[in-house]
Amino acid sequence: YERFDNNAVMLNDKKLSISAHKKRIAEYKSLLKS
């Protein structure tokens, strides 16, 4: 059970960092366009 929880937490962290990264890229692109 503990290992499963750790894996789930890691997956959530990856999803969060990926979405944050995408937001940063979107902001950067909009800055370049303006």
Buried (B, 14 or more C-beta within 10 A) or exposed (E): EEEEEEEEEEEEEEEEEEEEEEEEEEEEEEEEEE
